[in-house]
Amino acid sequence: MVVFDLEHPPAAGTALGMTLVGYTSSSAFAIIISVIVLAFISYVAKPFLRDLV
């Protein structure tokens, strides 16, 4: 994705899904919880990850 300057598929899919289906509070809640969980995993795993850029 970095080499070809492409969008991140889950992020683009989330934006497209919210556009096509419409906003609901449950979908917004699921997205916010997912972001928090992924940020926490990234924070915990930071010492074990390598930056490829």
HTML snippet that shows the backbone in 3Dmol.js (N, CA, C, O; Angstrom):
<script src="https://3Dmol.org/build/3Dmol-min.js"></script>
<div id="view" style="width:600px;height:400px;position:relative"></div>
<script>
const pdb = `
ATOM      1  N   MET A   1       0.814  -1.180   0.000  1.00  0.00           N
ATOM      2  CA  MET A   1       0.000   0.000   0.000  1.00  0.00           C
ATOM      3  C   MET A   1       0.863   1.250   0.000  1.00  0.00           C
ATOM      4  O   MET A   1       0.517   2.243  -0.639  1.00  0.00           O
ATOM      5  N   VAL A   2       1.972   1.210   0.705  1.00  0.00           N
ATOM      6  CA  VAL A   2       2.845   2.383   0.752  1.00  0.00           C
ATOM      7  C   VAL A   2       3.543   2.595  -0.585  1.00  0.00           C
ATOM      8  O   VAL A   2       3.657   3.726  -1.058  1.00  0.00           O
ATOM      9  N   VAL A   3       4.004   1.519  -1.188  1.00  0.00           N
ATOM     10  CA  VAL A   3       4.733   1.616  -2.451  1.00  0.00           C
ATOM     11  C   VAL A   3       3.850   2.164  -3.561  1.00  0.00           C
ATOM     12  O   VAL A   3       4.289   3.001  -4.349  1.00  0.00           O
ATOM     13  N   PHE A   4       2.603   1.696  -3.628  1.00  0.00           N
ATOM     14  CA  PHE A   4       1.709   2.106  -4.704  1.00  0.00           C
ATOM     15  C   PHE A   4       0.786   3.261  -4.320  1.00  0.00           C
ATOM     16  O   PHE A   4      -0.065   3.654  -5.119  1.00  0.00           O
ATOM     17  N   ASP A   5       0.937   3.815  -3.105  1.00  0.00           N
ATOM     18  CA  ASP A   5       0.135   4.938  -2.619  1.00  0.00           C
ATOM     19  C   ASP A   5      -1.362   4.627  -2.710  1.00  0.00           C
ATOM     20  O   ASP A   5      -2.136   5.408  -3.261  1.00  0.00           O
ATOM     21  N   LEU A   6      -1.759   3.461  -2.155  1.00  0.00           N
ATOM     22  CA  LEU A   6      -3.148   3.029  -2.171  1.00  0.00           C
ATOM     23  C   LEU A   6      -3.815   3.327  -0.833  1.00  0.00           C
ATOM     24  O   LEU A   6      -3.150   3.501   0.189  1.00  0.00           O
ATOM     25  N   GLU A   7      -5.121   3.382  -0.864  1.00  0.00           N
ATOM     26  CA  GLU A   7      -5.889   3.571   0.365  1.00  0.00           C
ATOM     27  C   GLU A   7      -5.866   2.294   1.193  1.00  0.00           C
ATOM     28  O   GLU A   7      -5.658   1.203   0.661  1.00  0.00           O
ATOM     29  N   HIS A   8      -6.077   2.433   2.476  1.00  0.00           N
ATOM     30  CA  HIS A   8      -6.160   1.296   3.379  1.00  0.00           C
ATOM     31  C   HIS A   8      -7.542   0.675   3.184  1.00  0.00           C
ATOM     32  O   HIS A   8      -8.541   1.336   3.470  1.00  0.00           O
ATOM     33  N   PRO A   9      -7.642  -0.579   2.704  1.00  0.00           N
ATOM     34  CA  PRO A   9      -8.940  -1.161   2.364  1.00  0.00           C
ATOM     35  C   PRO A   9      -9.996  -1.120   3.472  1.00  0.00           C
ATOM     36  O   PRO A   9     -11.142  -0.778   3.181  1.00  0.00           O
ATOM     37  N   PRO A  10      -9.668  -1.455   4.737  1.00  0.00           N
ATOM     38  CA  PRO A  10     -10.720  -1.373   5.755  1.00  0.00           C
ATOM     39  C   PRO A  10     -11.214   0.057   5.978  1.00  0.00           C
ATOM     40  O   PRO A  10     -12.402   0.269   6.218  1.00  0.00           O
ATOM     41  N   ALA A  11     -10.332   1.017   5.903  1.00  0.00           N
ATOM     42  CA  ALA A  11     -10.759   2.409   6.089  1.00  0.00           C
ATOM     43  C   ALA A  11     -11.642   2.862   4.938  1.00  0.00           C
ATOM     44  O   ALA A  11     -12.661   3.517   5.155  1.00  0.00           O
ATOM     45  N   ALA A  12     -11.259   2.521   3.729  1.00  0.00           N
ATOM     46  CA  ALA A  12     -12.075   2.889   2.578  1.00  0.00           C
ATOM     47  C   ALA A  12     -13.413   2.149   2.608  1.00  0.00           C
ATOM     48  O   ALA A  12     -14.441   2.729   2.258  1.00  0.00           O
ATOM     49  N   GLY A  13     -13.417   0.895   3.015  1.00  0.00           N
ATOM     50  CA  GLY A  13     -14.651   0.129   3.120  1.00  0.00           C
ATOM     51  C   GLY A  13     -15.582   0.673   4.195  1.00  0.00           C
ATOM     52  O   GLY A  13     -16.799   0.684   4.012  1.00  0.00           O
ATOM     53  N   THR A  14     -15.029   1.118   5.302  1.00  0.00           N
ATOM     54  CA  THR A  14     -15.836   1.709   6.361  1.00  0.00           C
ATOM     55  C   THR A  14     -16.501   2.991   5.884  1.00  0.00           C
ATOM     56  O   THR A  14     -17.693   3.201   6.108  1.00  0.00           O
ATOM     57  N   ALA A  15     -15.730   3.843   5.228  1.00  0.00           N
ATOM     58  CA  ALA A  15     -16.293   5.092   4.714  1.00  0.00           C
ATOM     59  C   ALA A  15     -17.357   4.812   3.655  1.00  0.00           C
ATOM     60  O   ALA A  15     -18.399   5.468   3.638  1.00  0.00           O
ATOM     61  N   LEU A  16     -17.110   3.857   2.783  1.00  0.00           N
ATOM     62  CA  LEU A  16     -18.078   3.517   1.747  1.00  0.00           C
ATOM     63  C   LEU A  16     -19.341   2.900   2.355  1.00  0.00           C
ATOM     64  O   LEU A  16     -20.453   3.205   1.925  1.00  0.00           O
ATOM     65  N   GLY A  17     -19.167   2.048   3.339  1.00  0.00           N
ATOM     66  CA  GLY A  17     -20.320   1.434   4.003  1.00  0.00           C
ATOM     67  C   GLY A  17     -21.184   2.444   4.717  1.00  0.00           C
ATOM     68  O   GLY A  17     -22.411   2.376   4.643  1.00  0.00           O
ATOM     69  N   MET A  18     -20.562   3.381   5.408  1.00  0.00           N
ATOM     70  CA  MET A  18     -21.334   4.423   6.089  1.00  0.00           C
ATOM     71  C   MET A  18     -22.038   5.321   5.083  1.00  0.00           C
ATOM     72  O   MET A  18     -23.111   5.848   5.376  1.00  0.00           O
ATOM     73  N   THR A  19     -21.459   5.504   3.910  1.00  0.00           N
ATOM     74  CA  THR A  19     -22.092   6.330   2.887  1.00  0.00           C
ATOM     75  C   THR A  19     -23.277   5.610   2.259  1.00  0.00           C
ATOM     76  O   THR A  19     -24.328   6.216   2.053  1.00  0.00           O
ATOM     77  N   LEU A  20     -23.120   4.328   1.953  1.00  0.00           N
ATOM     78  CA  LEU A  20     -24.183   3.589   1.275  1.00  0.00           C
ATOM     79  C   LEU A  20     -25.346   3.233   2.202  1.00  0.00           C
ATOM     80  O   LEU A  20     -26.509   3.373   1.822  1.00  0.00           O
ATOM     81  N   VAL A  21     -25.040   2.778   3.401  1.00  0.00           N
ATOM     82  CA  VAL A  21     -26.078   2.314   4.319  1.00  0.00           C
ATOM     83  C   VAL A  21     -26.671   3.472   5.111  1.00  0.00           C
ATOM     84  O   VAL A  21     -27.864   3.480   5.415  1.00  0.00           O
ATOM     85  N   GLY A  22     -25.849   4.430   5.436  1.00  0.00           N
ATOM     86  CA  GLY A  22     -26.308   5.548   6.253  1.00  0.00           C
ATOM     87  C   GLY A  22     -25.817   5.418   7.679  1.00  0.00           C
ATOM     88  O   GLY A  22     -25.347   4.362   8.104  1.00  0.00           O
ATOM     89  N   TYR A  23     -25.935   6.486   8.389  1.00  0.00           N
ATOM     90  CA  TYR A  23     -25.450   6.548   9.766  1.00  0.00           C
ATOM     91  C   TYR A  23     -26.464   5.935  10.719  1.00  0.00           C
ATOM     92  O   TYR A  23     -27.649   6.266  10.677  1.00  0.00           O
ATOM     93  N   THR A  24     -25.998   5.054  11.564  1.00  0.00           N
ATOM     94  CA  THR A  24     -26.778   4.571  12.698  1.00  0.00           C
ATOM     95  C   THR A  24     -25.886   4.642  13.922  1.00  0.00           C
ATOM     96  O   THR A  24     -24.665   4.532  13.816  1.00  0.00           O
ATOM     97  N   SER A  25     -26.484   4.824  15.060  1.00  0.00           N
ATOM     98  CA  SER A  25     -25.681   4.951  16.275  1.00  0.00           C
ATOM     99  C   SER A  25     -24.959   3.641  16.596  1.00  0.00           C
ATOM    100  O   SER A  25     -23.858   3.667  17.145  1.00  0.00           O
ATOM    101  N   SER A  26     -25.557   2.505  16.264  1.00  0.00           N
ATOM    102  CA  SER A  26     -24.897   1.232  16.557  1.00  0.00           C
ATOM    103  C   SER A  26     -23.668   1.027  15.669  1.00  0.00           C
ATOM    104  O   SER A  26     -22.664   0.487  16.134  1.00  0.00           O
ATOM    105  N   SER A  27     -23.725   1.447  14.404  1.00  0.00           N
ATOM    106  CA  SER A  27     -22.550   1.303  13.543  1.00  0.00           C
ATOM    107  C   SER A  27     -21.449   2.272  13.967  1.00  0.00           C
ATOM    108  O   SER A  27     -20.270   1.918  13.932  1.00  0.00           O
ATOM    109  N   ALA A  28     -21.811   3.470  14.360  1.00  0.00           N
ATOM    110  CA  ALA A  28     -20.812   4.421  14.841  1.00  0.00           C
ATOM    111  C   ALA A  28     -20.162   3.907  16.134  1.00  0.00           C
ATOM    112  O   ALA A  28     -18.951   4.038  16.316  1.00  0.00           O
ATOM    113  N   PHE A  29     -20.954   3.336  17.010  1.00  0.00           N
ATOM    114  CA  PHE A  29     -20.433   2.765  18.251  1.00  0.00           C
ATOM    115  C   PHE A  29     -19.471   1.622  17.953  1.00  0.00           C
ATOM    116  O   PHE A  29     -18.417   1.521  18.582  1.00  0.00           O
ATOM    117  N   ALA A  30     -19.821   0.764  17.007  1.00  0.00           N
ATOM    118  CA  ALA A  30     -18.948  -0.362  16.648  1.00  0.00           C
ATOM    119  C   ALA A  30     -17.631   0.134  16.070  1.00  0.00           C
ATOM    120  O   ALA A  30     -16.578  -0.429  16.368  1.00  0.00           O
ATOM    121  N   ILE A  31     -17.670   1.166  15.259  1.00  0.00           N
ATOM    122  CA  ILE A  31     -16.445   1.716  14.668  1.00  0.00           C
ATOM    123  C   ILE A  31     -15.565   2.333  15.747  1.00  0.00           C
ATOM    124  O   ILE A  31     -14.351   2.128  15.749  1.00  0.00           O
ATOM    125  N   ILE A  32     -16.162   3.082  16.658  1.00  0.00           N
ATOM    126  CA  ILE A  32     -15.387   3.720  17.737  1.00  0.00           C
ATOM    127  C   ILE A  32     -14.751   2.667  18.641  1.00  0.00           C
ATOM    128  O   ILE A  32     -13.583   2.794  19.008  1.00  0.00           O
ATOM    129  N   ILE A  33     -15.502   1.636  19.001  1.00  0.00           N
ATOM    130  CA  ILE A  33     -14.950   0.560  19.840  1.00  0.00           C
ATOM    131  C   ILE A  33     -13.821  -0.161  19.111  1.00  0.00           C
ATOM    132  O   ILE A  33     -12.804  -0.494  19.719  1.00  0.00           O
ATOM    133  N   SER A  34     -13.993  -0.403  17.810  1.00  0.00           N
ATOM    134  CA  SER A  34     -12.946  -1.069  17.028  1.00  0.00           C
ATOM    135  C   SER A  34     -11.670  -0.243  16.992  1.00  0.00           C
ATOM    136  O   SER A  34     -10.573  -0.788  17.112  1.00  0.00           O
ATOM    137  N   VAL A  35     -11.804   1.057  16.829  1.00  0.00           N
ATOM    138  CA  VAL A  35     -10.636   1.939  16.805  1.00  0.00           C
ATOM    139  C   VAL A  35      -9.924   1.916  18.150  1.00  0.00           C
ATOM    140  O   VAL A  35      -8.695   1.871  18.203  1.00  0.00           O
ATOM    141  N   ILE A  36     -10.684   1.947  19.228  1.00  0.00           N
ATOM    142  CA  ILE A  36     -10.078   1.922  20.567  1.00  0.00           C
ATOM    143  C   ILE A  36      -9.346   0.605  20.808  1.00  0.00           C
ATOM    144  O   ILE A  36      -8.232   0.604  21.330  1.00  0.00           O
ATOM    145  N   VAL A  37      -9.962  -0.510  20.433  1.00  0.00           N
ATOM    146  CA  VAL A  37      -9.328  -1.821  20.619  1.00  0.00           C
ATOM    147  C   VAL A  37      -8.046  -1.929  19.794  1.00  0.00           C
ATOM    148  O   VAL A  37      -7.025  -2.402  20.292  1.00  0.00           O
ATOM    149  N   LEU A  38      -8.096  -1.492  18.531  1.00  0.00           N
ATOM    150  CA  LEU A  38      -6.904  -1.557  17.685  1.00  0.00           C
ATOM    151  C   LEU A  38      -5.800  -0.631  18.185  1.00  0.00           C
ATOM    152  O   LEU A  38      -4.623  -0.984  18.108  1.00  0.00           O
ATOM    153  N   ALA A  39      -6.153   0.536  18.690  1.00  0.00           N
ATOM    154  CA  ALA A  39      -5.155   1.443  19.250  1.00  0.00           C
ATOM    155  C   ALA A  39      -4.500   0.836  20.490  1.00  0.00           C
ATOM    156  O   ALA A  39      -3.293   0.970  20.685  1.00  0.00           O
ATOM    157  N   PHE A  40      -5.288   0.177  21.317  1.00  0.00           N
ATOM    158  CA  PHE A  40      -4.734  -0.471  22.506  1.00  0.00           C
ATOM    159  C   PHE A  40      -3.791  -1.607  22.123  1.00  0.00           C
ATOM    160  O   PHE A  40      -2.714  -1.745  22.704  1.00  0.00           O
ATOM    161  N   ILE A  41      -4.191  -2.417  21.149  1.00  0.00           N
ATOM    162  CA  ILE A  41      -3.325  -3.505  20.685  1.00  0.00           C
ATOM    163  C   ILE A  41      -2.031  -2.946  20.118  1.00  0.00           C
ATOM    164  O   ILE A  41      -0.957  -3.491  20.375  1.00  0.00           O
ATOM    165  N   SER A  42      -2.117  -1.881  19.360  1.00  0.00           N
ATOM    166  CA  SER A  42      -0.922  -1.248  18.802  1.00  0.00           C
ATOM    167  C   SER A  42      -0.007  -0.720  19.901  1.00  0.00           C
ATOM    168  O   SER A  42       1.214  -0.854  19.821  1.00  0.00           O
ATOM    169  N   TYR A  43      -0.605  -0.122  20.925  1.00  0.00           N
ATOM    170  CA  TYR A  43       0.180   0.410  22.044  1.00  0.00           C
ATOM    171  C   TYR A  43       0.904  -0.709  22.787  1.00  0.00           C
ATOM    172  O   TYR A  43       2.072  -0.564  23.148  1.00  0.00           O
ATOM    173  N   VAL A  44       0.212  -1.820  23.013  1.00  0.00           N
ATOM    174  CA  VAL A  44       0.807  -2.946  23.747  1.00  0.00           C
ATOM    175  C   VAL A  44       1.875  -3.641  22.909  1.00  0.00           C
ATOM    176  O   VAL A  44       2.904  -4.056  23.443  1.00  0.00           O
ATOM    177  N   ALA A  45       1.643  -3.774  21.602  1.00  0.00           N
ATOM    178  CA  ALA A  45       2.552  -4.516  20.736  1.00  0.00           C
ATOM    179  C   ALA A  45       3.674  -3.647  20.153  1.00  0.00           C
ATOM    180  O   ALA A  45       4.513  -4.153  19.408  1.00  0.00           O
ATOM    181  N   LYS A  46       3.703  -2.369  20.474  1.00  0.00           N
ATOM    182  CA  LYS A  46       4.686  -1.452  19.889  1.00  0.00           C
ATOM    183  C   LYS A  46       6.136  -1.939  19.992  1.00  0.00           C
ATOM    184  O   LYS A  46       6.876  -1.811  19.016  1.00  0.00           O
ATOM    185  N   PRO A  47       6.569  -2.485  21.118  1.00  0.00           N
ATOM    186  CA  PRO A  47       7.968  -2.947  21.191  1.00  0.00           C
ATOM    187  C   PRO A  47       8.279  -4.112  20.254  1.00  0.00           C
ATOM    188  O   PRO A  47       9.446  -4.346  19.941  1.00  0.00           O
ATOM    189  N   PHE A  48       7.280  -4.834  19.808  1.00  0.00           N
ATOM    190  CA  PHE A  48       7.495  -6.001  18.983  1.00  0.00           C
ATOM    191  C   PHE A  48       7.309  -5.727  17.482  1.00  0.00           C
ATOM    192  O   PHE A  48       7.609  -6.591  16.657  1.00  0.00           O
ATOM    193  N   LEU A  49       6.820  -4.545  17.126  1.00  0.00           N
ATOM    194  CA  LEU A  49       6.528  -4.203  15.729  1.00  0.00           C
ATOM    195  C   LEU A  49       7.686  -3.447  15.100  1.00  0.00           C
ATOM    196  O   LEU A  49       8.432  -2.748  15.787  1.00  0.00           O
ATOM    197  N   ARG A  50       7.830  -3.592  13.791  1.00  0.00           N
ATOM    198  CA  ARG A  50       8.858  -2.866  13.033  1.00  0.00           C
ATOM    199  C   ARG A  50       8.189  -1.899  12.084  1.00  0.00           C
ATOM    200  O   ARG A  50       7.159  -2.217  11.490  1.00  0.00           O
ATOM    201  N   ASP A  51       8.770  -0.714  11.936  1.00  0.00           N
ATOM    202  CA  ASP A  51       8.265   0.258  10.988  1.00  0.00           C
ATOM    203  C   ASP A  51       8.882  -0.059   9.620  1.00  0.00           C
ATOM    204  O   ASP A  51      10.104  -0.040   9.469  1.00  0.00           O
ATOM    205  N   LEU A  52       8.044  -0.347   8.634  1.00  0.00           N
ATOM    206  CA  LEU A  52       8.529  -0.754   7.329  1.00  0.00           C
ATOM    207  C   LEU A  52       8.726   0.411   6.378  1.00  0.00           C
ATOM    208  O   LEU A  52       9.172   0.220   5.247  1.00  0.00           O
ATOM    209  N   VAL A  53       8.404   1.598   6.816  1.00  0.00           N
ATOM    210  CA  VAL A  53       8.533   2.756   5.928  1.00  0.00           C
ATOM    211  C   VAL A  53       9.910   3.357   6.066  1.00  0.00           C
ATOM    212  O   VAL A  53      10.222   4.345   5.401  1.00  0.00           O
TER     213      VAL A  53
END
`;
const viewer = $3Dmol.createViewer("view");
viewer.addModel(pdb, "pdb");
viewer.setStyle({}, {cartoon: {color: "spectrum"}});
viewer.zoomTo();
viewer.render();
</script>
